[in-house]
Amino acid sequence: MTIVESERVLVEVSEEDTAARFVALGFEKSENYDAVYGLRSQNPDVIYRLCESLRDLGIPYSTHRHMGADYQLQLLREQGHVHGPFKRINFFGNDWNDEAPFVLEDF
């Protein structure tokens, strides 16, 4: 999970064949990025439930230097919109470097 906002969620897939599960949830392929899929909704409850559904699928939320998906999710949790433990992928290096070391963490 790369972006969580009030009206959209973006996910980056590592293999094209894994995109099918996101498409089944209503995600659409980005016109600008090859491996990015997004879902937009003006109903915040759709976004909240989607975040929890992705958690249940084991999708980690990424960290970034500024306002990462994990940070946004934590705000939603503090506001009472989402509940339970989530996973995050914590990068140690450049966000865009595919070879950057990372660790999966519970938060």
Secondary structure, 3 states (H helix, E strand, C coil): CCEECCCEEEEECCCHHHHHHHHHCCCEECCCCCCEEEEECCCHHHHHHHHHHHHHCCCCEECCCCCCHHHHHHHHHHCCCCCCCCEEEEECCCCCCCCCCEEEEEC
